[in-house]
Amino acid sequence: MTAAARDRILEGVIDLHVHCGPDSLPRKVDAADVALLAKERGMRGFVAKNHYEPTASLAYMARKAVPGLEIFGGVTLNLSVGGINPAAVEYMAKVAGGYGRFVWMGSFDTEAQVRYSRESRPFAAVSRDNHLLPETRAVIDVIARHQLILSTGHSTPEEVMLMVEEARRQGVKHIIVTHAMIAPIHMQKALMREAAAQGAYIEFVFNGLTGPYKEFEFSDYAEAIDAVGAAHCVLSTDLGQVVNPQHADGMQLFIEGMCGEGVGQTEIDRMTKENPARLLDLK
């Protein structure tokens, strides 16, 4: 990659998985600083995600602070918002500006995450006996009615498939399998392909390649993307942790690493620009 190409590497990129302050967890930078750096580096936008607080309002204020970026938020259905709670989704979707687009089906409070972490505490279940709970189906109904984006969260691969199938049945247009390869999901390639065949995008995050949460090498991601097809994948950072790089720096390292594994620029553009824009209904 030439120096000129490296300088333009983030032009038009949208990061769909950004943790930033203000948050109830320590964060590297706040949303305004994420936006300032993103604009400086030529990015098109990002999606702010907190584990415990909705971020539609945060997206609204970040847009005011740094005009000219496509900034969105959403709600993560952890216990802080009542778990798998249709009302939390309804009100998030009505926040002024209409920038609340994502519904993450839980993260640290999912049953899969609590069991994987070997904790003994309450959790927000999405299924029982291989069937989605009524409240999960009700949340998916709200997502469909408001044309939001379903992100499957920290769920088991089996739960992911149940949600993808139900979302398709209810007419949800945009589905993303949250960081499919990393804990606690650890989705195998065959199921990734099956989810993709039903219209879901498979998310790969830089957080799984760096820092204390590193599980994989660039080559592992490249192999999985080749199996699924770049047309059905997105690259996000999932950064914001104090110990990890800033988001724009992380995305640049991510892209350079994937290019080093032979992933072509056309595929990179598809996963970092075109597919994220489609998910957000941007032209």
Secondary structure in CASP SS format (residue, H / E / C, confidence):
PFRMAT SS
TARGET T0000
AUTHOR 0000-0000-0000
METHOD secondary structure of the structure
MODEL  1
M C 1.00
T C 1.00
A H 1.00
A H 1.00
A H 1.00
R H 1.00
D H 1.00
R C 1.00
I C 1.00
L C 1.00
E C 1.00
G C 1.00
V C 1.00
I E 1.00
D E 1.00
L E 1.00
H E 1.00
V E 1.00
H C 1.00
C C 1.00
G E 1.00
P C 1.00
D C 1.00
S C 1.00
L C 1.00
P C 1.00
R C 1.00
K C 1.00
V C 1.00
D E 1.00
A H 1.00
A H 1.00
D H 1.00
V H 1.00
A H 1.00
L H 1.00
L H 1.00
A H 1.00
K H 1.00
E H 1.00
R C 1.00
G C 1.00
M C 1.00
R C 1.00
G E 1.00
F E 1.00
V E 1.00
A E 1.00
K C 1.00
N C 1.00
H C 1.00
Y C 1.00
E C 1.00
P C 1.00
T C 1.00
A H 1.00
S H 1.00
L H 1.00
A H 1.00
Y H 1.00
M H 1.00
A H 1.00
R H 1.00
K H 1.00
A H 1.00
V C 1.00
P C 1.00
G C 1.00
L C 1.00
E E 1.00
I E 1.00
F E 1.00
G E 1.00
G E 1.00
V E 1.00
T E 1.00
L C 1.00
N C 1.00
L H 1.00
S H 1.00
V H 1.00
G C 1.00
G C 1.00
I C 1.00
N C 1.00
P H 1.00
A H 1.00
A H 1.00
V H 1.00
E H 1.00
Y H 1.00
M H 1.00
A H 1.00
K C 1.00
V C 1.00
A C 1.00
G C 1.00
G C 1.00
Y C 1.00
G E 1.00
R E 1.00
F E 1.00
V E 1.00
W E 1.00
M C 1.00
G C 1.00
S C 1.00
F C 1.00
D C 1.00
T E 1.00
E H 1.00
A H 1.00
Q H 1.00
V H 1.00
R H 1.00
Y H 1.00
S C 1.00
R C 1.00
E C 1.00
S C 1.00
R C 1.00
P C 1.00
F C 1.00
A E 1.00
A C 1.00
V C 1.00
S E 1.00
R E 1.00
D C 1.00
N C 1.00
H E 1.00
L E 1.00
L C 1.00
P H 1.00
E H 1.00
T H 1.00
R H 1.00
A H 1.00
V H 1.00
I H 1.00
D H 1.00
V H 1.00
I H 1.00
A H 1.00
R H 1.00
H C 1.00
Q C 1.00
L C 1.00
I E 1.00
L E 1.00
S E 1.00
T C 1.00
G C 1.00
H C 1.00
S C 1.00
T C 1.00
P H 1.00
E H 1.00
E H 1.00
V H 1.00
M H 1.00
L H 1.00
M H 1.00
V H 1.00
E H 1.00
E H 1.00
A H 1.00
R H 1.00
R H 1.00
Q H 1.00
G C 1.00
V C 1.00
K C 1.00
H E 1.00
I E 1.00
I E 1.00
V E 1.00
T C 1.00
H C 1.00
A C 1.00
M C 1.00
I C 1.00
A C 1.00
P C 1.00
I C 1.00
H C 1.00
M C 1.00
Q C 1.00
K H 1.00
A H 1.00
L H 1.00
M H 1.00
R H 1.00
E H 1.00
A H 1.00
A H 1.00
A H 1.00
Q C 1.00
G C 1.00
A C 1.00
Y E 1.00
I E 1.00
E E 1.00
F E 1.00
V E 1.00
F H 1.00
N H 1.00
G H 1.00
L C 1.00
T C 1.00
G H 1.00
P H 1.00
Y H 1.00
K C 1.00
E C 1.00
F C 1.00
E C 1.00
F H 1.00
S H 1.00
D H 1.00
Y H 1.00
A H 1.00
E H 1.00
A H 1.00
I H 1.00
D H 1.00
A H 1.00
V H 1.00
G C 1.00
A H 1.00
A H 1.00
H H 1.00
C E 1.00
V E 1.00
L E 1.00
S E 1.00
T C 1.00
D C 1.00
L E 1.00
G C 1.00
Q C 1.00
V C 1.00
V C 1.00
N C 1.00
P C 1.00
Q C 1.00
H H 1.00
A H 1.00
D H 1.00
G H 1.00
M H 1.00
Q H 1.00
L H 1.00
F H 1.00
I H 1.00
E H 1.00
G H 1.00
M H 1.00
C H 1.00
G H 1.00
E C 1.00
G C 1.00
V C 1.00
G C 1.00
Q H 1.00
T H 1.00
E H 1.00
I H 1.00
D H 1.00
R H 1.00
M H 1.00
T H 1.00
K H 1.00
E H 1.00
N H 1.00
P H 1.00
A H 1.00
R H 1.00
L H 1.00
L C 1.00
D C 1.00
L C 1.00
K C 1.00
END
